[in-house]
Amino acid sequence: MDNSKLISPISNILKNASKLILDIYKNKDAIQSSLKEDASPITKADKDAHLLITKELSKKFPLIPIISE
């Protein structure tokens, strides 16, 4: 696959993830955080964005493995 063909779909996925994160942070009462196993913080926005990004990347590029925390 020509790498330039990756830019548009990945950009769209990232725009959607950014919108999701900003929507969560607009409602300060909805910001929830917890600690990961290494004691670093993770928020609901982090988790939701991660799920959206990995789901959409898997749909668009099923043959490309995703490595993530």
C-alpha positions as CSV (number, residue, x, y, z in Angstrom):
1,M,0.0,0.0,0.0
2,D,1.2,3.5,-0.9
3,N,1.9,5.3,2.4
4,S,0.3,8.5,1.2
5,K,-3.1,6.6,1.0
6,L,-2.8,6.0,4.8
7,I,-2.8,9.7,5.7
8,S,-6.5,10.6,5.0
9,P,-8.1,7.6,6.9
10,I,-5.7,7.9,9.8
11,S,-6.3,11.7,10.0
12,N,-10.1,11.1,10.1
13,I,-9.7,8.6,12.9
14,L,-7.5,11.0,14.9
15,K,-10.0,13.8,14.4
16,N,-12.8,11.6,15.7
17,A,-10.7,10.6,18.7
18,S,-9.8,14.3,19.4
19,K,-13.5,15.3,19.3
20,L,-14.3,12.4,21.7
21,I,-11.6,13.6,24.1
22,L,-12.6,17.2,24.0
23,D,-16.3,16.3,24.5
24,I,-15.3,14.5,27.7
25,Y,-13.1,17.3,29.0
26,K,-15.9,19.9,28.3
27,N,-17.8,18.3,31.1
28,K,-15.4,18.5,34.0
29,D,-17.7,16.5,36.3
30,A,-17.3,13.6,33.8
31,I,-13.5,13.4,34.0
32,Q,-12.7,10.1,35.7
33,S,-9.2,8.8,36.3
34,S,-7.6,5.7,37.8
35,L,-4.1,4.3,38.0
36,K,-2.6,1.8,35.7
37,E,-0.5,-1.1,37.0
38,D,2.7,1.1,36.7
39,A,0.9,3.7,38.9
40,S,0.6,6.2,36.0
41,P,-2.7,7.9,35.6
42,I,-5.2,7.1,32.9
43,T,-8.5,8.9,32.3
44,K,-11.8,7.8,30.7
45,A,-10.9,10.0,27.8
46,D,-7.6,8.0,27.3
47,K,-9.5,4.7,27.5
48,D,-12.3,5.8,25.1
49,A,-9.9,7.3,22.6
50,H,-7.8,4.2,22.7
51,L,-10.8,2.0,22.0
52,L,-12.0,4.2,19.1
53,I,-8.5,4.4,17.5
54,T,-7.8,0.7,17.7
55,K,-11.3,-0.3,16.5
56,E,-11.2,2.0,13.5
57,L,-7.6,1.2,12.6
58,S,-8.5,-2.6,12.7
59,K,-11.4,-2.0,10.4
60,K,-9.5,0.2,7.9
61,F,-6.3,-1.9,8.0
62,P,-7.1,-5.4,9.1
63,L,-3.7,-6.8,8.0
64,I,-1.6,-4.3,9.9
65,P,-1.1,-5.4,13.6
66,I,-1.7,-2.8,16.3
67,I,0.8,-2.6,19.2
68,S,-0.6,-0.5,22.1
69,E,-0.5,-0.3,25.9
